[in-house]
């Protein structure tokens, strides 16, 4: 692909003209996907930590630890939910960026066609 950079026709994908997109118009979002996965994994780790804390608390102190364990479990569940939500927001940002990019490409194509018709009409 590097040797074909100067050729405009080589920059387009295969397919019908309405669906061709230059490779430069597509942008990878690997970093944002990594952050989303990281937040979701951290969320799952917090849930596992909560389960381990409950097991250890009940085995060491029995029923006397119910109040403390309930407060800690609630705190960990809320924070795990927050991390999971942040991961989903990161994925939503990726999807909205794809939509925005597609809209920008399509508006550019419409603009090009309108300019071409304007030149032909003169």
Buried (B, 14 or more C-beta within 10 A) or exposed (E): EEEEEEEEEEBBEEEEEEEBBEEEBEEEBEEBBEBBEBBBEBBEEBBEEBEEBBEEBBEEEEEEBEEEBEEBBEEBBEBBEEBBEBBEEBBEBEEEEEEEBEEEBEEEEEEEEEEEEEEEEE
